[in-house]
């Protein structure tokens, strides 16, 4: 079973938002003040984005970071189910109250 890489799911979520807005890598890279090549690597899951970089990319995309993390969480759940991971123990865990 292939390990799940959060950076790949994060990159997918960022790419989906960018493409959904009809924007190019160049446009977003200029707005986020990150090189086009590095942004491309982040979107392809080849590079880890620091929290500062992720904030800049989200600002450039006009999307809250929480929305990106929500999408990543959904993608992670789907991938875990597809990989046949036993989620029973995870379902039994207590979910902390919202802050």
N, C-alpha and C positions, 0 to 999 in steps of 0.2 A: 504494500500500500504506500503510495506517494505521500510524504509528509505535507501537511497544509502549511503554506507560507502566507502569513498575513500580508506581507508586502505585495504579493501577487494580487490578493483580493482588494487591497487598498488601491493599487494601480488600476485595476479594472473599474472600481467605483469612480475614481477620478476621471478616467478616460470616458466613461459613460456620460458623466456630467458635461465634460468638455464637448464631446461630440453631439450630445443632446442640445447644446446651445449653438451648434454649428460653428464652433470656434476652432482655430488651428492651434497646433502646438506652439508655433511662433508667437501668435497673439497672446496666449496664456503665459508663455515663458517671459515675454516682455513685461506683462502686467505684474507677474509674480517676482520679477527680477531674479530669474534663475535661467541658466543656460538651456537652450532648446534640447541639447543632447542629454543633459541630466534629467530634465523633465520627461523626456522620452523613456529613459531608463527606469524612472520611477513608475511611469504608467505600465511598463512591461514587467514590473516586478523584479527588475534586476538590481535596483538600488533601494536602500532604506531611506525614507524621508524623515528628517528630524522633525520634531514638533514645530519648530520655527518655520521650516520650509513648508510643512503641511499647512500651517496657518496662512502663509503667503499664497499658496496655491488656492486654498479655499477662498481667500479674499478676492483673488483674481477671477475666480469662478462665481463669485457672489453667492456662495453656498456655505451654511454653517458647518463647522467641523463635525458637530453632532450628527448632521445628516449623512456625512461620509461614513462616520463610524457606525451609524445605524445600518447603512447598506452593507458595510463590511461584515457586521454581525449577522445579518440575514444570509449573506453569501457563505459565511463560515458554517452556519447551521445546515444549510443545504448540502454543502460539501461533506460535512460530518455524516449526515444521513446517507448520502450517496456512497460514502466509504464504509457504511455499515457499522459505524461506531456505536457502542452501547451508550445511549444517552440516559438510560434509566437512573443511574446514580446522579447524573447532573440534574435531572428533573426533581429529584428528592431534596436537593440542596435548597436552603432558605434563600430567597431573594431579598437583598437588603432594601429597606424602605428608601424611597426617593428622597433626595436632599431638598 
